[in-house]
């Protein structure tokens, strides 16, 4: 990359791999030492980067990546990780694969291999993502800096020491964009049910949610304070919030259940 001259290999260019790749492109990172391994021909045809191959054996024989980013499905990594064992003493392995713990990787690559487990989210594609990462004891300061530099190109980065927190991270920020998209869908349908033309209701919901997100991003106020700013006592917003903030069936109750379900599922995946 332009800042660190490190060689980087991206393994898998599906949903998350593509989000990271598009974020790096938008950030104008130089990819002279960047290669992609993507076995799916259809997916590979959409990448438009010359240094893209279908398998590890197609890489240049003298290419030794400093950082290997693993972004394939959990069942695929189980079949291919052994092929990458030859890099275990020279490369940092950064995994964005759900359910695969650091100990799972060290049991196959060795305890001296530098391993990072990270959870970025889909807004990385527009450089508005957030990634939470956790590294093992073998990760040194240079490796930490390299991973941070690459991940910061697509959004905010937070490092944690307790790996088990990544299950809850997955439930909040990893799955979170889907919750926001569902909110937008539901708001549009509610507007249509209230008499608005469907296309107008959808536009109002979409632009409103996006605009509110921008306010959250740029304001120093808390979400609670921002909500209070737009809520007049006895007004229309207050009437709506009385429903949404119901202590038995309100939005917070439902989201708490949803995040708990996603956290439980993330833990289950790590046991499969």
Protein Blocks (a to p, Z undefined) as FASTA:
>chain_A
ZZlopacddehjafklmmmmmmmmmnopafklgccddfblklmmmnopakbcfbfklpcf
klccfbdcdfbdfklmmmmmmmmmmmmmmcccddfbehiafklmmmmnopkbccdddddd
fklmnopaccdddddfklcfklmmmmmmmmmmnoccdddfblmlmmmmmmmmmmmmmmmm
mmmmmmmmmmmmnopafklmmmmmmmmmmmmmmmmmmpmbdfklmmmmmmcghiaklmmm
mmmmocklmmklmmmmmmmmmmmmmmmmmmZZ
